[in-house]
């Protein structure tokens, strides 16, 4: 699949994925559980604008979206939509 959804129940790091295909694109919905305060880090293949990973929302039940496009085997071009609502 190209679209994913996750609910954070602890802080995580999105590691560099395996099996990527150049040109693959999609979205990742990231929501906080009803406690909130979870953080997300990004491994080296995730390339954000200005080389700066976003700080995602930490409020209880908050929702953020990461859009991505696989440029090559070591570069995932990404952008983020922060604080788009709550579940």
Secondary structure as GFF3:
##gff-version 3
##sequence-region A 1 87
A	DSSP	beta_strand	4	8	.	.	.	ID=ss1
A	DSSP	beta_strand	12	14	.	.	.	ID=ss2
A	DSSP	beta_strand	25	32	.	.	.	ID=ss3
A	DSSP	beta_strand	40	42	.	.	.	ID=ss4
A	DSSP	beta_strand	46	47	.	.	.	ID=ss5
A	DSSP	three_ten_helix	49	51	.	.	.	ID=ss6
A	DSSP	beta_strand	62	72	.	.	.	ID=ss7
A	DSSP	beta_strand	75	86	.	.	.	ID=ss8
###
